[in-house]
Amino acid sequence: MSIDIDTAARVAKLARIKVEDQDLPALAGEFNAILGFIEQLQELNVDDVEPMTSVTPMRLTRREDAVTDGNQQGKVLANAPDAREGFFAVPKVVE
Amino acid sequence: MSDLNKLTIAEARDALRKGETTSVALTESCLSAIDGADALGAFVHKTPEIALERAKAADARIKAGDAPDMCGIPVGIKDLFCTEGVPSQAASKILEGFLPQYESTVSGKLKDAGSVMLGKLNMDEFAMGSSNETSVYGNAVNPWKTGDDLLTPGGSSGGSASAVAADLCLAATGTDTGGSIRQPAAFTGTVGLKPTYGRCSRWGIVAFASSLDQAGPMTKTVRDAAIMGAAMMGHDPKDSTSADMAVPDFEAMLTGDIRGKVIGIPKEYRMEGMPAEIEKLWHDGAEMLRDAGAEIRDISLPHTKYALPAYYVVAPAEASSNLARYDGVRFGHRAKLAQGDGITEMYEKTRAEGFGAEVQRRVMIGTYVLSAGFYDAYYNRARKVRALIKKDFEDVFAAGVDSILTPATPSAAFELGKDVSDPVEMYLNDVFTVTVNLAGLPGIAVPAGLDAQGLPLGLQLIGRPWEEGDLLNTAYAMEQAAGFVAKPAKWW
């Protein structure tokens, strides 16, 4: 499996990370090194193996369906790069 | 008493109880050691006011009687832990200026126990790295050195390891996703415990790979790891994977008696090209445990060689998902936008500016292995291999093995700034530690000797799930037999 420049650009887009065109070949090269290393996993026969879903077998505990937190607008917004009138502000999303 | 910063937790606790010193004196001693150690780059946010305030409160609590073991003990906190009102950046530019409005469960437990936070410690960005060189603060430095070259303290908990080894604090918190507590501990001649997955709450710790991340203590001795570890552990309803189990008194379990214990030596950890010194250290460690009355048994963990490649699918996959939250909207850095830029440009520019190269690489690898068409070939396959690795351990434990002895790292600390053009070369640092995270087991690195250049080397013991007490006791027996007392000569 080899990653070409177009694939590298597509992955960067999916990850929402801006990568300049001139940096794509180097990035594709690094991906190939890492994926080449990961490729060893194909040697194993894993047909009858269940994928691991939980590190320790446990039932997720449930709690009472009750409000335990809230009314913290100030704290929630305290670290926002741009907060206005009690909201997070972002560039226009809908035309 | 002089050199209070050089005390262990146990020594300081006992001295505090006897009224031979105060937490304020301990704290002042550490703060002055920290101010004289900027060359180590270990502490990246100093909090002397908080420290002295907590030290005074601790002294009052000790005087009143019935204070917990950690009361009055000055510690450093890895930058990955959210600490209320104190910068918590995960050593990333993207969290510049972030001031948590809450305290992580683990740092909160230490705080409630009366321990004194001296400041925040350097690390690899988002805990991704093995040399502390991916940090936005610049790298931490190992207090150990041989020639003129500065050495890495390891990573990702490099600042924690450096600070403990240089006696800037009595102990520190670390986190371990693939070896990030144990590798730096081994590189600095200190003790690092990664508890069983679920022992320490992950709540309020900046997430890297949630099914692998686990916090733990980094200390000067095994006894201190027992004391501090117990204070960090415990059930937390705010972390759904936190184990609802009692935490035993680990210190009381340190008898040093390991007669009849079965110690497994996995043949797959004997790697081609392993330095002779590491091989000898491993052999010597096994002999020490045999002399102490343990049975040494050759075992096989057949899927070991697939652990690192499986890890480099699972960890980036989880990281790409966890790090999706850094979007420039709710906290941290937001890029300056050009005329006409919309929300997608905001995301892309913010993340390109805010994440360093290694973090970007892992987020993109994670995105790739989770993308349509590759999910089964990579991610699902890696999860199946992970199940096989876990079963390897279950099989040897079922056959009566109590602990497993391995080297902690494939080398001693290496020079900072070494050109690593192939990212996979850096990943090999975790070759002996990463299996433990994949299987969710407890593991501990214990300093066991010096190499020919005089640099510390560590051995790793791996325990059964939830049996940290037994693991610590075996580590304690090995620590006593190894008699490692060397300290780095002060040059900073």
Chai-1 contact restraints between the chains, C-beta under 6 A:
chainA,res_idxA,chainB,res_idxB,connection_type,confidence,min_distance_angstrom,max_distance_angstrom,comment,restraint_id
A,V11,B,M364,contact,1.0,0.0,6.0,A-B,restraint_1
A,V11,B,T367,contact,1.0,0.0,6.0,A-B,restraint_2
A,V11,B,Y368,contact,1.0,0.0,6.0,A-B,restraint_3
A,L14,B,T367,contact,1.0,0.0,6.0,A-B,restraint_4
A,A15,B,V363,contact,1.0,0.0,6.0,A-B,restraint_5
A,A15,B,M364,contact,1.0,0.0,6.0,A-B,restraint_6
A,A15,B,T367,contact,1.0,0.0,6.0,A-B,restraint_7
A,R16,B,Y347,contact,1.0,0.0,6.0,A-B,restraint_8
A,R16,B,E348,contact,1.0,0.0,6.0,A-B,restraint_9
A,R16,B,R351,contact,1.0,0.0,6.0,A-B,restraint_10
A,I17,B,R351,contact,1.0,0.0,6.0,A-B,restraint_11
A,I17,B,A352,contact,1.0,0.0,6.0,A-B,restraint_12
A,I17,B,Q360,contact,1.0,0.0,6.0,A-B,restraint_13
A,K18,B,E348,contact,1.0,0.0,6.0,A-B,restraint_14
A,K18,B,K349,contact,1.0,0.0,6.0,A-B,restraint_15
A,K18,B,A352,contact,1.0,0.0,6.0,A-B,restraint_16
A,E30,B,R361,contact,1.0,0.0,6.0,A-B,restraint_17
A,A33,B,D422,contact,1.0,0.0,6.0,A-B,restraint_18
A,A33,B,V424,contact,1.0,0.0,6.0,A-B,restraint_19
A,I34,B,I365,contact,1.0,0.0,6.0,A-B,restraint_20
A,F37,B,P309,contact,1.0,0.0,6.0,A-B,restraint_21
A,F37,B,V424,contact,1.0,0.0,6.0,A-B,restraint_22
A,I38,B,P309,contact,1.0,0.0,6.0,A-B,restraint_23
A,I38,B,Y312,contact,1.0,0.0,6.0,A-B,restraint_24
A,I38,B,V313,contact,1.0,0.0,6.0,A-B,restraint_25
A,Q40,B,P309,contact,1.0,0.0,6.0,A-B,restraint_26
A,L41,B,P309,contact,1.0,0.0,6.0,A-B,restraint_27
A,L41,B,R381,contact,1.0,0.0,6.0,A-B,restraint_28
A,L41,B,V385,contact,1.0,0.0,6.0,A-B,restraint_29
A,V46,B,K384,contact,1.0,0.0,6.0,A-B,restraint_30
A,V49,B,K384,contact,1.0,0.0,6.0,A-B,restraint_31
A,V49,B,A387,contact,1.0,0.0,6.0,A-B,restraint_32
A,P51,B,N380,contact,1.0,0.0,6.0,A-B,restraint_33
A,P51,B,R383,contact,1.0,0.0,6.0,A-B,restraint_34
A,P51,B,K384,contact,1.0,0.0,6.0,A-B,restraint_35
A,M52,B,R383,contact,1.0,0.0,6.0,A-B,restraint_36
A,M52,B,R386,contact,1.0,0.0,6.0,A-B,restraint_37
A,M52,B,A387,contact,1.0,0.0,6.0,A-B,restraint_38
A,V55,B,Y197,contact,1.0,0.0,6.0,A-B,restraint_39
A,V55,B,S211,contact,1.0,0.0,6.0,A-B,restraint_40
A,V55,B,G440,contact,1.0,0.0,6.0,A-B,restraint_41
A,T56,B,G198,contact,1.0,0.0,6.0,A-B,restraint_42
A,T56,B,G440,contact,1.0,0.0,6.0,A-B,restraint_43
A,L60,B,S240,contact,1.0,0.0,6.0,A-B,restraint_44
A,K75,B,Q101,contact,1.0,0.0,6.0,A-B,restraint_45
A,A78,B,Q101,contact,1.0,0.0,6.0,A-B,restraint_46
A,N79,B,F98,contact,1.0,0.0,6.0,A-B,restraint_47
A,N79,B,F331,contact,1.0,0.0,6.0,A-B,restraint_48
A,A80,B,R330,contact,1.0,0.0,6.0,A-B,restraint_49
A,P81,B,R334,contact,1.0,0.0,6.0,A-B,restraint_50
A,F88,B,V329,contact,1.0,0.0,6.0,A-B,restraint_51
A,V90,B,V329,contact,1.0,0.0,6.0,A-B,restraint_52
A,V90,B,I343,contact,1.0,0.0,6.0,A-B,restraint_53
A,P91,B,G342,contact,1.0,0.0,6.0,A-B,restraint_54
A,P91,B,I343,contact,1.0,0.0,6.0,A-B,restraint_55
A,P91,B,M346,contact,1.0,0.0,6.0,A-B,restraint_56
A,V93,B,I343,contact,1.0,0.0,6.0,A-B,restraint_57
